């Protein structure tokens, strides 16, 4: 199984051009992926640099026939100028069966004077050749460490909750299909733009043990490349937004029970189609 995660910056490359076709074409060159997770997808935005206001959730779905699109809208506000809506969020595309979907709005504690936005984690529970698997993509707060910490704690709690569901399946109700029990797997992949660096305490917070019944998250990079620094994922090409040395904000975390199946993790440094680089995970 192959998974790509990529903060696509609404398709805007280092050349300033928004080109979703370029994003999809490069992802296909990188790997014959089974799952594609993307962050920073927009709809109705005309003030984001290069955006024409089109619905990128729908456009990306059209560019990926054969994949089930799962959209997660984090911000959804009225645009007074057009009367339409401005939306921003993440997506999961899977050519594996999507058994169920959860869209988790993450905590957003008030912090006066600090720029921030609502964040979301999009969870797709998949049928894979390796068995049932939970894939979640997210994008944590950039400007507020306090909000980011609350979001990390919520992601850990969601993982604990899912593991508890997996260990205690619920009964069904033949008379009410809304209560139909759909198993929620404990095995999990969590990917995205976390807006913390490998050396930050936030990463240690994400990887800390949870409880004996919940397999802790592990950094897939460390599994494949023990002792090696994380390859940078930000600032390789877009020197205007990121004038300093390149660094890492993007991660792939896997639950401990999946660690033996991690075959490879790599950062693709060849594309300038976004200000972030795509990452590829292979499970065996």
N, C-alpha and C positions, 0 to 999 in steps of 0.2 A: 504494500500500500504506500502511495506517495502523496504527500500533502505539501502545498505551498502556502505560505503566509506572506502578506505584503501590504504595507501601508502605501496605498497608491496615490495619496494626495490629490484626490478627485481626478486622477489621470494626468496631472500636470508634471511635465518633465523638467529637467534642468534647463532646457531651452525655452521654458515658459509656455510651451504649447500643451493644451489639454487633448489627449488622444487615447481614448479607451481601447481602440483597436490595437494600438501599439502595446498597451499593457497586456491584453489577452494574447497577442502574438508572441510576446516575449515569454510569458508564463508557459505557453505551449512548447517553445524552444527549450526552456529550462528542463521540463520533464513532462512525461505523459502522466499527468497528475490525476488522482482519483478525487481529491478534495482541494479546493482553492478557497482560502480565507482572505478577505480584503477588508481594510479599514479606510476610513475617510471617503465614503461614497456620498454624493450629494444629489439633491433634486430641488429645483426651484431657486437655486442660488445664482445670482448674477453678479454679486460683489466679490465672490471668491475669484482670485486672479485667473483669467482665461475661461471661466465658466460661462456657458450660454444660457443657463437656467434649465436645461433639459433634465429629464429624469434618468439619472445614471443607474438606478436600481433596475429599471426596466431595460435600459440599453445593454447593460452587462449581461442580463439574462438572455437577451436576443443573441448576443455574441457567443454564448456558451450553450448551444443546443445539446441536448442529451444530459445536461446537468440540472439537478433540482436546485433552484435558487431559494435561499432562505435569507430574507432581508430583516435587519434589525435597525429600526429608526430610533436614534437617541434623542435628537432634537427635532421638534415638529412645531413650527410657529407660523402664524399668519404673516404674509407679506403684504403690508398695506398698499404698496404701489401697484401690485398686480391683482390682489385679491386671492391669489393662490397661496400655497404653503411652501415654506422652506424647510427641507428635511436634510438630515446629516446622520450617517451611521455606518454600520458594518454589514458584510454579507458573507455567507457560506455557500459554496457551490459544491454539490456532490453528485457523482455519477453512481454512487452506492445508495441503496435504499435508505431514505430518511424516515425513521420510525416515529419520531416525535420531535417537537421543537419547543424550546423555551426562550423567551426574550426577557432577560433580567435587567431592569434599570438598576444601576449601581448607586450607592449612597452619594449624596451631593450636599454635605453639610455647609451651612451658610458661613461665609468668610468675607466680611465686609472689606471692600477695597481690592479684592483679588479677582482677576479675570478668570473665568472658568466656564464650563458648560456641562450639561447632563451627559453622562456616559452610560454605555450599555454593554452587556455581555450576551452574545448570541450563541445559544447551545443547540446543536443538532445531534441527536442520538442516531447512530448509523448502524446498519448491518454491514459488516465487513468480512473479508476472508479470514480475519483473525478473531471473529466473534463480535458481539455488540460492543460499540465504542462510542464514547461521548466526546464530541469535538466542540470546543468553545473558542470563539474569537472575541477579542476585546481591545479597547484603546483607553488607557487610563489618563487621568488628568495630568496636564503638563505643568500648570502654573502653581498648583497647591500641593505640597507634600502632605498636608493634613487630610485633604480630600483623597489623595492617592492611597494613603494608608487605610482609610476607611473602605475604599474600594477593594484593596487587597484582602482585607479581613472578610469582606462579603464574598469574594471569590472563593476563599478558603471555606467559608461556611456553606456555600452552595456545593462545594465538593464533598464536604462532610455529609450534607443532607442527601446527596445523590448516592453516596456509598451506603448510607443507612437504608435508603429505599431499595438498593440492590440486595441488601442482606435481609430485608423483611418485606417481601412482595405483598402487595395489598390484594384483598379479594375483589372479585368483580360483582356486578349486579346485572343479571341477564335482562332485567326489565328496564334498565336505564343505561344506554350506550355511553352516556357522558362519564360513567364510572368504569368504563372498560379498562382493565389493568394493562398497561403497557410498561414492560420492564425498563428500568432506568439503569444503565450499566455503571459499575464502579470504575472500570478502566477509562482513563480520561487523557485527552490532549488539550492543553490550554495554550493558545498562541495569540500574538498580537504585538502592538506597540505599547509597552508598559511605561514608557517615559521615566524609567530609572536605568542606571548603569550597572554593570556586573558587580562593581565594588560597593554599591549603595546598600544601606541597611534595608531598604525596601525589598531588595531581592532576597536577602536572608529571611525577611519576614514572610515572603511568599513560600519559601522552601522549608520553613520550620515544621517539625512534626505537628500533627493535628490531634489525633487520638489513636488508640490501638486498633480501632476498627476501620480507620480511614487511611489508605495508602498515601503517604505524603507525596507532594510534587517533587520532581527532580528536573534539573536543567538538562535537556537533551544534549546540549553542546558539551557539557562536562562528561556525559556518558561516552561520547564518541571521541572527544579530544581532551582527555584528562590532563590537567596541568597546563594546557595551552590557553592563552588569552582569547576571549571571544573576538571573532572577526567583526570589524565595524559594520554597522548597518545604516548609518546616517552620516551625511556630509562628505561623501566621496566625490560628488560632482557638483552639487549645488552650493557653491562657495558664497553666494549672496546671503542665503538664509543661515548657513552654518559655516562661518568663516574660520573657525578653529580646526584643530585636528579631527579627523573622523572618529566616531565613537559608536557605541552599541546602545540602542533602546529597544530592539526587537528580540523576542525570545520565543522558544518553544519549550514548554514544560510538559512532562508526561508523568502520570501517576506511577508510583514505585513498581506496581505489578506489570507495567508495560516496559519498564527499563530493559529487560533482557531482549525485547523485540526491536529495539532501536538499532538499525543497521548503519544509518548515516544521517548526518546533519551538516548542511553547508549553507554559506551565504553566497549568493550570486553577486559578484562585483562588476559584472560586465555591462549592466544597463544603467542608463541615466534617465529612464522613463518616469521616475519619481524622485523625491528627495530621500527616500528610503530604498534599501535593497531588499529583494525578495529572499526568503529562506526556504529551504527544502528539507523535509523530513522523510526518511524512508524507514518503514517498519517491515520486518521479516516474519 
